[in-house]
Amino acid sequence: MASILDSVDQRTKLAGHNRMELLLFHFGSAQIFGINVFKVKEVVRCPDITMIPESHPSVVGVANMRGKTIPIIDLAKAIGVEPCKNIDDGFVIVTEYNRNIQGFLVDSVDRIINVNWSNILPPPKGTGDENYLTAVTEYKDQLIELLDVEKVLSEIIGSLVTLQF
């Protein structure tokens, strides 16, 4: 119990110091992507997936995780880049948005970093409204693209409703 309280206290202190944690991951290339750790429940090796006929093209299926059946979304495919090459070797980032739990399939997970909010910048002008970036930042001289997973979910949500059990 003490470790849980310590973890909550640590994250609260981060917010109080104008910092956030990002989970960094890849889609089979050198480009690093990130999402806010605040919505991440866990990261696991890809579990057994059951395909669902006529689901959204980005939904690779459902998995039973901790007694719940959750949709598994190929995040790369959803944002328009090359889909996960080998699902069995991939990782699932389990998240909770708007009381819905889903997994995002990625090729590899890198690490969690702490970033000062002043280093989080809007996407470059000229990228248009059709991209999936909420922001960009830099880590060890590499550009990190922060993905708008809520936009991904809003585009898939009609299919997700039929997948919830």
C-alpha positions, 0 to 999 in steps of 0.5 A, spaced: 500 500 500 505 504 501 508 503 494 502 505 491 501 512 495 508 513 494 507 513 486 501 517 486 505 522 491 511 522 486 506 523 480 503 529 484 509 532 485 511 532 477 504 536 476 506 541 481 513 542 478 510 543 471 512 536 468 509 530 465 511 523 464 511 520 456 511 513 454 516 513 448 515 507 443 516 506 436 513 503 429 518 499 426 522 505 424 527 510 428 522 515 429 520 516 436 512 517 438 510 518 445 503 519 449 502 521 456 503 516 461 497 519 465 492 515 461 496 508 461 494 503 465 500 498 463 504 495 458 505 488 456 507 483 451 502 482 445 497 477 448 493 472 444 488 476 440 481 474 437 479 477 430 473 480 430 469 480 423 468 486 420 471 490 425 474 497 424 480 496 419 485 498 425 482 494 430 486 487 430 481 484 434 480 483 442 484 480 448 482 478 454 486 481 459 485 481 467 478 478 466 476 484 461 475 483 454 478 489 450 479 492 443 486 492 440 488 497 436 494 497 431 496 504 432 501 505 427 495 503 422 490 508 425 495 514 424 496 512 417 503 509 417 505 502 416 502 497 420 505 493 426 510 488 422 509 482 427 504 482 432 506 476 436 513 480 437 509 487 439 507 490 445 500 493 447 499 499 451 493 498 455 490 505 456 483 508 459 480 514 456 473 516 457 472 510 462 473 505 456 479 501 456 483 499 450 490 496 448 494 500 442 499 495 439 506 498 437 512 495 435 517 496 441 516 500 447 522 505 449 522 508 456 518 513 460 521 520 460 519 526 464 519 533 460 518 540 462 511 543 459 515 549 457 519 543 452 512 541 449 511 545 443 505 545 438 506 541 431 509 545 426 505 549 422 503 546 415 502 539 418 495 540 417 489 538 421 489 531 418 495 529 422 495 525 429 500 530 433 498 534 439 505 536 440 512 535 439 518 535 444 525 533 443 529 528 447 537 526 446 537 530 440 531 526 437 524 529 435 518 526 439 511 526 436 506 526 441 500 522 438 493 524 439 490 518 441 483 521 443 483 523 435 484 516 433 479 513 438 474 518 436 475 515 429 474 508 431 469 509 437 463 506 432 467 500 432 469 500 439 462 500 441 460 493 438 466 490 441 465 492 448 462 486 452 
